[in-house]
Amino acid sequence: MPTLPGIDLWDMWPLQRRDGTIADIDGGQIWFTLSAPIVGGPNERHSPARIRLLSHRDNGWTDLGPALPDQFGPGNREWSGSAIIDDDGLVRLFYTAAGNRGEVGGFRQRLVATSARLDTGMAQTRPAGWSPPVEIIVADGRNYRIVDQRDGALGTTQAFRDPGYFRDPADGQSYLVFTGSLANSASAHDGCIGIARALDDDLMTWALLPPIVTADGLNNELERPHI
């Protein structure tokens, strides 16, 4: 039996601690997932995609509804990311704002962050009261292609998306890895895995670093990188 009849769910990620362990929230877990009504083939679901919240406990999954308010971010739909919670209960969500608000479609992609506190006054605890989303990492046009294209096609859509949080136990610093496209490639297949390092503990200021993996001439979309 599907978790939500009539709704596609894909690209899930858990609410984690900075060390990568899945956070225990009232004896359960909170998961983020992309969601969209089932309306044709799998590729069509990316256009209306929204981030949704699910709770997981021993008795199974519970739908908590959309993670973010309607018309919340700078895009017209929401693509994948990652989420962490600190010891003080502050939840930080990193995700991809796709397209432009007020328009239909489009493949512009921005890496944005928003934060919220856990609301324990609801039927099930969940993050609520999200801060205004902020674009935290911008493509430089030197290592990473600026992705502001209007149209895209399967396998050749340019990328600047899918921020995945990672704290390196070797240096204690925070990083985001993401799906990118090489700025100076001569090939239509110019995918890479990019990385940025946090410059503050609030995780709102980042230094863009060169890609850690490239697939120039081989592959275009290295989806949802994680460490």
BAKE-163817 format. One record per residue (C-alpha): residue number from 1; residue in one letter; y, x negated, z negated. Coordinates in nm, 3 decimals. Example, Ala and Ser with C-alpha at 12.3 -4.5 7.8 and 13.67 -1.06 7.14 Angstrom:
! BAKE-163817
site voti=1, donu=A, Y=-0.450, X=-1.230, Z=-0.780
site voti=2, donu=S, Y=-0.106, X=-1.367, Z=-0.714
***
This chain:
! BAKE-163817
site voti=1, donu=M, Y=0.000, X=0.000, Z=0.000
site voti=2, donu=P, Y=0.343, X=-0.143, Z=0.090
site voti=3, donu=T, Y=0.584, X=-0.220, Z=-0.193
site voti=4, donu=L, Y=0.856, X=-0.015, Z=-0.020
site voti=5, donu=P, Y=0.733, X=0.225, Z=0.251
site voti=6, donu=G, Y=0.948, X=0.205, Z=0.563
site voti=7, donu=I, Y=1.111, X=-0.123, Z=0.453
site voti=8, donu=D, Y=1.024, X=-0.472, Z=0.575
site voti=9, donu=L, Y=1.037, X=-0.746, Z=0.309
site voti=10, donu=W, Y=1.025, X=-1.116, Z=0.402
site voti=11, donu=D, Y=1.158, X=-1.461, Z=0.311
site voti=12, donu=M, Y=1.123, X=-1.423, Z=-0.068
site voti=13, donu=W, Y=1.253, X=-1.664, Z=-0.332
site voti=14, donu=P, Y=1.238, X=-1.649, Z=-0.713
site voti=15, donu=L, Y=1.513, X=-1.681, Z=-0.969
site voti=16, donu=Q, Y=1.453, X=-2.034, Z=-1.098
site voti=17, donu=R, Y=1.574, X=-2.275, Z=-1.361
site voti=18, donu=R, Y=1.748, X=-2.589, Z=-1.238
site voti=19, donu=D, Y=1.424, X=-2.783, Z=-1.292
site voti=20, donu=G, Y=1.249, X=-2.562, Z=-1.037
site voti=21, donu=T, Y=1.041, X=-2.352, Z=-1.277
site voti=22, donu=I, Y=1.047, X=-1.976, Z=-1.227
site voti=23, donu=A, Y=1.265, X=-1.812, Z=-1.493
site voti=24, donu=D, Y=1.107, X=-1.572, Z=-1.742
site voti=25, donu=I, Y=1.328, X=-1.263, Z=-1.764
site voti=26, donu=D, Y=1.214, X=-1.020, Z=-2.035
site voti=27, donu=G, Y=0.851, X=-1.119, Z=-1.980
site voti=28, donu=G, Y=0.871, X=-1.095, Z=-1.602
site voti=29, donu=Q, Y=1.026, X=-1.254, Z=-1.297
site voti=30, donu=I, Y=1.313, X=-1.164, Z=-1.066
site voti=31, donu=W, Y=1.269, X=-1.226, Z=-0.695
site voti=32, donu=F, Y=1.513, X=-1.208, Z=-0.407
site voti=33, donu=T, Y=1.392, X=-1.104, Z=-0.062
site voti=34, donu=L, Y=1.535, X=-1.015, Z=0.275
site voti=35, donu=S, Y=1.489, X=-0.648, Z=0.358
site voti=36, donu=A, Y=1.551, X=-0.412, Z=0.647
site voti=37, donu=P, Y=1.428, X=-0.073, Z=0.768
site voti=38, donu=I, Y=1.123, X=-0.100, Z=0.994
site voti=39, donu=V, Y=1.278, X=-0.027, Z=1.335
site voti=40, donu=G, Y=1.070, X=-0.186, Z=1.610
site voti=41, donu=G, Y=0.960, X=-0.547, Z=1.643
site voti=42, donu=P, Y=0.998, X=-0.815, Z=1.375
site voti=43, donu=N, Y=1.294, X=-0.982, Z=1.549
site voti=44, donu=E, Y=1.502, X=-0.665, Z=1.525
site voti=45, donu=R, Y=1.499, X=-0.674, Z=1.146
site voti=46, donu=H, Y=1.735, X=-0.974, Z=1.131
site voti=47, donu=S, Y=2.035, X=-0.770, Z=1.246
site voti=48, donu=P, Y=2.047, X=-0.527, Z=0.948
site voti=49, donu=A, Y=1.904, X=-0.774, Z=0.693
site voti=50, donu=R, Y=2.016, X=-0.740, Z=0.330
site voti=51, donu=I, Y=1.910, X=-0.932, Z=0.022
site voti=52, donu=R, Y=1.712, X=-0.714, Z=-0.216
site voti=53, donu=L, Y=1.596, X=-0.764, Z=-0.575
site voti=54, donu=L, Y=1.242, X=-0.715, Z=-0.699
site voti=55, donu=S, Y=1.100, X=-0.748, Z=-1.049
site voti=56, donu=H, Y=0.745, X=-0.876, Z=-1.093
site voti=57, donu=R, Y=0.539, X=-0.813, Z=-1.404
site voti=58, donu=D, Y=0.170, X=-0.788, Z=-1.488
site voti=59, donu=N, Y=0.165, X=-0.428, Z=-1.360
site voti=60, donu=G, Y=0.304, X=-0.526, Z=-1.019
site voti=61, donu=W, Y=0.635, X=-0.510, Z=-0.832
site voti=62, donu=T, Y=0.939, X=-0.292, Z=-0.899
site voti=63, donu=D, Y=1.224, X=-0.246, Z=-0.653
site voti=64, donu=L, Y=1.566, X=-0.310, Z=-0.808
site voti=65, donu=G, Y=1.767, X=-0.225, Z=-0.496
site voti=66, donu=P, Y=2.017, X=-0.436, Z=-0.301
site voti=67, donu=A, Y=2.112, X=-0.760, Z=-0.473
site voti=68, donu=L, Y=2.477, X=-0.746, Z=-0.361
site voti=69, donu=P, Y=2.727, X=-0.461, Z=-0.315
site voti=70, donu=D, Y=2.790, X=-0.311, Z=0.028
site voti=71, donu=Q, Y=3.047, X=-0.496, Z=0.243
site voti=72, donu=F, Y=3.041, X=-0.777, Z=-0.010
site voti=73, donu=G, Y=3.038, X=-1.105, Z=0.179
site voti=74, donu=P, Y=3.224, X=-1.244, Z=0.480
site voti=75, donu=G, Y=2.933, X=-1.161, Z=0.712
site voti=76, donu=N, Y=2.787, X=-0.834, Z=0.835
site voti=77, donu=R, Y=2.438, X=-0.919, Z=0.709
site voti=78, donu=E, Y=2.268, X=-1.148, Z=0.459
site voti=79, donu=W, Y=2.010, X=-1.415, Z=0.532
site voti=80, donu=S, Y=1.801, X=-1.643, Z=0.314
site voti=81, donu=G, Y=1.898, X=-1.871, Z=0.029
site voti=82, donu=S, Y=1.799, X=-1.960, Z=-0.327
site voti=83, donu=A, Y=1.897, X=-1.868, Z=-0.683
site voti=84, donu=I, Y=1.908, X=-2.038, Z=-1.022
site voti=85, donu=I, Y=1.986, X=-1.930, Z=-1.377
site voti=86, donu=D, Y=2.134, X=-2.153, Z=-1.646
site voti=87, donu=D, Y=2.060, X=-2.141, Z=-2.018
site voti=88, donu=D, Y=2.375, X=-1.935, Z=-2.079
site voti=89, donu=G, Y=2.241, X=-1.659, Z=-1.851
site voti=90, donu=L, Y=2.468, X=-1.728, Z=-1.554
site voti=91, donu=V, Y=2.290, X=-1.661, Z=-1.224
site voti=92, donu=R, Y=2.402, X=-1.850, Z=-0.914
site voti=93, donu=L, Y=2.300, X=-1.721, Z=-0.573
site voti=94, donu=F, Y=2.329, X=-1.939, Z=-0.263
site voti=95, donu=Y, Y=2.275, X=-1.752, Z=0.062
site voti=96, donu=T, Y=2.364, X=-1.727, Z=0.430
site voti=97, donu=A, Y=2.644, X=-1.495, Z=0.544
site voti=98, donu=A, Y=2.566, X=-1.415, Z=0.908
site voti=99, donu=G, Y=2.804, X=-1.264, Z=1.163
site voti=100, donu=N, Y=3.149, X=-1.138, Z=1.074
site voti=101, donu=R, Y=3.230, X=-0.843, Z=0.850
site voti=102, donu=G, Y=3.354, X=-0.547, Z=1.054
site voti=103, donu=E, Y=3.168, X=-0.658, Z=1.367
site voti=104, donu=V, Y=2.817, X=-0.588, Z=1.496
site voti=105, donu=G, Y=2.576, X=-0.875, Z=1.552
site voti=106, donu=G, Y=2.688, X=-1.231, Z=1.611
site voti=107, donu=F, Y=2.527, X=-1.554, Z=1.497
site voti=108, donu=R, Y=2.803, X=-1.722, Z=1.301
site voti=109, donu=Q, Y=2.650, X=-1.867, Z=0.983
site voti=110, donu=R, Y=2.812, X=-1.975, Z=0.656
site voti=111, donu=L, Y=2.665, X=-2.115, Z=0.335
site voti=112, donu=V, Y=2.815, X=-1.916, Z=0.048
site voti=113, donu=A, Y=2.775, X=-1.891, Z=-0.329
site voti=114, donu=T, Y=2.833, X=-1.615, Z=-0.582
site voti=115, donu=S, Y=2.748, X=-1.582, Z=-0.952
site voti=116, donu=A, Y=2.672, X=-1.302, Z=-1.197
site voti=117, donu=R, Y=2.550, X=-1.235, Z=-1.549
site voti=118, donu=L, Y=2.226, X=-1.061, Z=-1.634
site voti=119, donu=D, Y=2.288, X=-0.695, Z=-1.720
site voti=120, donu=T, Y=2.046, X=-0.586, Z=-1.994
site voti=121, donu=G, Y=2.191, X=-0.235, Z=-2.013
site voti=122, donu=M, Y=2.012, X=-0.117, Z=-1.700
site voti=123, donu=A, Y=1.661, X=0.027, Z=-1.669
site voti=124, donu=Q, Y=1.547, X=-0.325, Z=-1.584
site voti=125, donu=T, Y=1.744, X=-0.642, Z=-1.643
site voti=126, donu=R, Y=1.909, X=-0.772, Z=-1.326
site voti=127, donu=P, Y=2.218, X=-0.971, Z=-1.223
site voti=128, donu=A, Y=2.532, X=-0.759, Z=-1.189
site voti=129, donu=G, Y=2.905, X=-0.808, Z=-1.147
site voti=130, donu=W, Y=2.890, X=-1.073, Z=-0.876
site voti=131, donu=S, Y=3.190, X=-1.300, Z=-0.831
site voti=132, donu=P, Y=3.365, X=-1.306, Z=-0.492
site voti=133, donu=P, Y=3.151, X=-1.511, Z=-0.250
site voti=134, donu=V, Y=3.287, X=-1.855, Z=-0.162
site voti=135, donu=E, Y=3.196, X=-2.068, Z=0.139
site voti=136, donu=I, Y=3.080, X=-2.390, Z=-0.026
site voti=137, donu=I, Y=2.957, X=-2.614, Z=0.257
site voti=138, donu=V, Y=3.116, X=-2.630, Z=0.602
site voti=139, donu=A, Y=2.966, X=-2.797, Z=0.911
site voti=140, donu=D, Y=3.155, X=-3.113, Z=1.001
site voti=141, donu=G, Y=3.107, X=-3.111, Z=1.381
site voti=142, donu=R, Y=2.988, X=-3.473, Z=1.359
site voti=143, donu=N, Y=2.643, X=-3.456, Z=1.199
site voti=144, donu=Y, Y=2.612, X=-3.078, Z=1.208
site voti=145, donu=R, Y=2.701, X=-2.840, Z=1.487
site voti=146, donu=I, Y=2.960, X=-2.574, Z=1.399
site voti=147, donu=V, Y=2.769, X=-2.249, Z=1.439
site voti=148, donu=D, Y=3.009, X=-1.975, Z=1.546
site voti=149, donu=Q, Y=2.821, X=-1.844, Z=1.849
site voti=150, donu=R, Y=2.838, X=-1.479, Z=1.942
site voti=151, donu=D, Y=2.494, X=-1.455, Z=2.103
site voti=152, donu=G, Y=2.157, X=-1.610, Z=2.037
site voti=153, donu=A, Y=1.801, X=-1.597, Z=2.164
site voti=154, donu=L, Y=1.462, X=-1.644, Z=2.003
site voti=155, donu=G, Y=1.397, X=-2.016, Z=1.961
site voti=156, donu=T, Y=1.744, X=-2.135, Z=2.065
site voti=157, donu=T, Y=1.973, X=-1.986, Z=1.801
site voti=158, donu=Q, Y=2.183, X=-2.262, Z=1.645
site voti=159, donu=A, Y=2.155, X=-2.302, Z=1.270
site voti=160, donu=F, Y=2.363, X=-2.359, Z=0.958
site voti=161, donu=R, Y=2.178, X=-2.148, Z=0.703
site voti=162, donu=D, Y=1.908, X=-2.114, Z=0.435
site voti=163, donu=P, Y=2.053, X=-2.313, Z=0.139
site voti=164, donu=G, Y=1.773, X=-2.425, Z=-0.093
site voti=165, donu=Y, Y=1.866, X=-2.561, Z=-0.438
site voti=166, donu=F, Y=1.700, X=-2.876, Z=-0.573
site voti=167, donu=R, Y=1.773, X=-3.090, Z=-0.880
site voti=168, donu=D, Y=1.641, X=-3.442, Z=-0.829
site voti=169, donu=P, Y=1.460, X=-3.560, Z=-1.144
site voti=170, donu=A, Y=1.524, X=-3.920, Z=-1.034
site voti=171, donu=D, Y=1.904, X=-3.901, Z=-1.060
site voti=172, donu=G, Y=1.963, X=-3.564, Z=-1.231
site voti=173, donu=Q, Y=2.194, X=-3.453, Z=-0.950
site voti=174, donu=S, Y=2.194, X=-3.117, Z=-0.774
site voti=175, donu=Y, Y=2.141, X=-3.082, Z=-0.400
site voti=176, donu=L, Y=2.122, X=-2.809, Z=-0.140
site voti=177, donu=V, Y=1.900, X=-2.853, Z=0.163
site voti=178, donu=F, Y=1.959, X=-2.625, Z=0.460
site voti=179, donu=T, Y=1.860, X=-2.549, Z=0.819
site voti=180, donu=G, Y=2.101, X=-2.715, Z=1.061
site voti=181, donu=S, Y=2.162, X=-2.810, Z=1.424
site voti=182, donu=L, Y=2.262, X=-3.158, Z=1.536
site voti=183, donu=A, Y=2.619, X=-3.180, Z=1.658
site voti=184, donu=N, Y=2.575, X=-3.441, Z=1.929
site voti=185, donu=S, Y=2.239, X=-3.353, Z=2.078
site voti=186, donu=A, Y=2.192, X=-3.319, Z=2.453
site voti=187, donu=S, Y=1.890, X=-3.095, Z=2.401
site voti=188, donu=A, Y=1.870, X=-2.720, Z=2.342
site voti=189, donu=H, Y=1.615, X=-2.811, Z=2.074
site voti=190, donu=D, Y=1.831, X=-2.988, Z=1.819
site voti=191, donu=G, Y=1.709, X=-2.874, Z=1.479
site voti=192, donu=C, Y=1.751, X=-3.067, Z=1.157
site voti=193, donu=I, Y=1.724, X=-3.031, Z=0.782
site voti=194, donu=G, Y=2.061, X=-3.102, Z=0.627
site voti=195, donu=I, Y=2.155, X=-3.184, Z=0.270
site voti=196, donu=A, Y=2.461, X=-3.175, Z=0.046
site voti=197, donu=R, Y=2.517, X=-3.314, Z=-0.306
site voti=198, donu=A, Y=2.701, X=-3.124, Z=-0.579
site voti=199, donu=L, Y=3.018, X=-3.289, Z=-0.708
site voti=200, donu=D, Y=3.055, X=-3.067, Z=-1.016
site voti=201, donu=D, Y=2.826, X=-2.893, Z=-1.261
site voti=202, donu=D, Y=2.958, X=-2.554, Z=-1.153
site voti=203, donu=L, Y=2.796, X=-2.618, Z=-0.813
site voti=204, donu=M, Y=3.104, X=-2.506, Z=-0.621
site voti=205, donu=T, Y=3.211, X=-2.843, Z=-0.471
site voti=206, donu=W, Y=2.969, X=-3.028, Z=-0.244
site voti=207, donu=A, Y=2.959, X=-3.349, Z=-0.040
site voti=208, donu=L, Y=2.795, X=-3.307, Z=0.299
site voti=209, donu=L, Y=2.541, X=-3.584, Z=0.370
site voti=210, donu=P, Y=2.359, X=-3.683, Z=0.693
site voti=211, donu=P, Y=2.040, X=-3.491, Z=0.782
site voti=212, donu=I, Y=1.718, X=-3.595, Z=0.610
site voti=213, donu=V, Y=1.490, X=-3.470, Z=0.891
site voti=214, donu=T, Y=1.570, X=-3.430, Z=1.261
site voti=215, donu=A, Y=1.369, X=-3.272, Z=1.542
site voti=216, donu=D, Y=1.591, X=-3.360, Z=1.835
site voti=217, donu=G, Y=1.429, X=-3.262, Z=2.164
site voti=218, donu=L, Y=1.134, X=-3.104, Z=1.984
site voti=219, donu=N, Y=1.224, X=-2.801, Z=1.775
site voti=220, donu=N, Y=1.531, X=-2.589, Z=1.719
site voti=221, donu=E, Y=1.485, X=-2.391, Z=1.399
site voti=222, donu=L, Y=1.346, X=-2.569, Z=1.091
site voti=223, donu=E, Y=1.348, X=-2.259, Z=0.876
site voti=224, donu=R, Y=1.409, X=-2.236, Z=0.501
site voti=225, donu=P, Y=1.369, X=-2.598, Z=0.386
site voti=226, donu=H, Y=1.285, X=-2.656, Z=0.023
site voti=227, donu=I, Y=1.214, X=-2.958, Z=-0.195
***
